[in-house]
Amino acid sequence: MADPVQVLDTRMHGWQGITAVYLLDGPNPAVIDTGPGSSEEHILAALEEAGVDSLAWIVLTHIHLDHAGAAGRLAQRFPEAQVVVREEGARHMADPSRLWSSAAQLYPDMQTLWGPMLPIDKQRIVAVSSDGPAVNLGGGRTLDTFYAPGHAKHQMALLDSATGDLFVGDALGVRVPDAGVVRPATPPPEFDLELMVSSAARLHGLRPARVFPTHFGPAPDVDQIFEEAPRRFTQWVEAAERAVESGGGLSEMIEDFRARREEFYPDLPPEMVEKFEYSCSYDLNSRGILRYLEKRRN
């Protein structure tokens, strides 16, 4: 029996196995996340190779550029598709200019890394404001949404009612298959450790059959990723707290994380270290954790 989930590789930033688009075939086919606009050629080619000539749904776990950047292009290519997103992020899909400007403060070359990001007609956007069935895949099969803040306020997870597969976006961080470990994804401005831990516990309580982080592919052990993710996030925040208490700032935090790599992830091959940097860099993670610590103090 064919797997009901096809994993399409976006080849983000030229790397294999960093960011996935999940294709759910059926009477009303859907993709979950889209990759960045800079990967649109790879994404469209992968959909064509998979035999996709129509989509009913483009579903976004959240609106960060590596997850939703190509949504406008896919909406243009599949004009019959509706775009499903948490209500907190819906306006940014209709007008991505503010999202783009905010990201431009973190990245020097937006167009090469992430662009283009096209606006989506408001009439085609389904803004999700509560948990429950939101996507009709046909034949009685639905995707049920579950709010999962912590990584971002506009993050949600999606549970396939027929298979028990749970698509978590970045709610559990990044798990590059070749590395076999979880690395936190804590970008500014909305990372919140307590919310992340709470969301992880709630999602674990759904007892999914499989777990699919967007980065990358199905986790081999459901219970293990739900145990590891909160532990890793807490580990990084506690290390950052010690750096701050010692009088350090952002640069010291980044260097401290680099120095702790062997402590956190012993025997990680150098190519995996570089691969992680392209999905959740020390710089971006440190900025998010530092902002979180500052908000918690105030």
Secondary structure, 3 states (H helix, E strand, C coil): CCCCEEEEECCHHHCCCCCEEEEECCCCCEEECCCCHHHHHHHHHHHHHCCCCCCCEEECCCCCHHHHCCHHHHHHHCCCCEEEEEHHHHHHHHCCHHHHHHHHCCCCCHHHHCCCCCCCCHHHEEEECCCEEEEEEECCEEEEEEECCCCCCCCEEEEECCCCEEEEECCCCEEECCCCEEECCCCCCCCCHHHHHHHHHHHHCCCCCEEEECCCCCCCCHHHHHHHHHHHHHHHHHHHHHHHHCCCCHHHHHHHHHHCHHHHCCCCCHHHHHHHHHHCCHHHHHHHHHHHHHHHHC
